[in-house]
Amino acid sequence: MKRIILLIIIIAAALGFFLYKKNSVAVAGVSNNANFVSNEKFETTLQSNLNLIWNELEKQRNDINATNARLDAIGESINEINTKLAQ
């Protein structure tokens, strides 16, 4: 699970860096205003990527919580069976 999260973060960082470099090259030497727009676009893209990562992490957390609840129910069933068998 930690590997998946780390992989998502690395991919988002790489994508953000790639988009930043792509935008920087496209406006290099044009004007400070164009570079400012490029930086804003990069920040917007980065924020969007971070939001997507956060949403995915929330989904995974909810899935883990649901799995834990199912495992707890299974554990209780096993305990009941063991109690009946011990009688």
JOJONOR-V37873 format. One record per residue. N is the residue number from 1. SS is DSSP state (helix for helix, strand for strand, loop for the rest). OMEGA is omega as a letter, one per 30 degrees, with the letter a starting at -180 (* if undefined). D_FIRST is the distance of its C-alpha to the first C-alpha in Angstrom with 1 decimal. Layout:
N,SS,OMEGA,D_FIRST  N,SS,OMEGA,D_FIRST
This chain:
1,loop,l,0.0  2,helix,l,3.8  3,helix,l,5.3  4,helix,l,5.2  5,helix,l,6.4  6,helix,l,8.6  7,helix,l,9.9  8,helix,a,10.8  9,helix,l,12.6  10,helix,l,14.3  11,helix,l,15.5  12,helix,l,16.8  13,helix,l,18.6  14,helix,l,20.1  15,helix,l,21.2  16,helix,l,22.8  17,helix,l,24.4  18,helix,a,25.8  19,helix,l,27.2  20,helix,l,28.7  21,helix,l,30.4  22,helix,a,31.6  23,helix,a,33.1  24,helix,l,34.6  25,helix,a,36.4  26,helix,a,37.6  27,helix,a,39.4  28,loop,l,40.4  29,loop,a,43.9  30,loop,l,44.5  31,loop,l,44.6  32,helix,a,42.9  33,helix,l,42.5  34,helix,l,40.7  35,helix,l,38.3  36,helix,l,37.7  37,helix,l,36.9  38,helix,l,34.6  39,helix,l,32.8  40,helix,l,32.6  41,helix,l,31.2  42,helix,a,28.5  43,helix,l,27.6  44,helix,l,27.6  45,helix,l,25.3  46,helix,l,23.0  47,helix,l,23.0  48,helix,l,22.4  49,helix,l,19.4  50,helix,l,18.0  51,helix,l,18.9  52,helix,l,17.1  53,helix,a,13.8  54,helix,l,14.6  55,helix,l,15.3  56,helix,l,12.1  57,helix,l,10.2  58,helix,l,12.9  59,helix,a,12.5  60,helix,l,8.9  61,helix,l,10.2  62,helix,l,13.2  63,helix,l,11.6  64,helix,l,9.9  65,helix,l,13.4  66,helix,l,15.1  67,helix,l,13.4  68,helix,l,14.3  69,helix,l,17.8  70,helix,l,18.3  71,helix,l,17.4  72,helix,l,19.8  73,helix,l,22.4  74,helix,l,22.1  75,helix,l,22.5  76,helix,l,25.6  77,helix,l,27.0  78,helix,l,26.7  79,helix,l,28.4  80,helix,l,31.2  81,helix,l,31.7  82,helix,l,31.9  83,helix,l,34.4  84,helix,l,36.5  85,helix,a,36.5  86,helix,a,37.6  87,loop,*,40.6
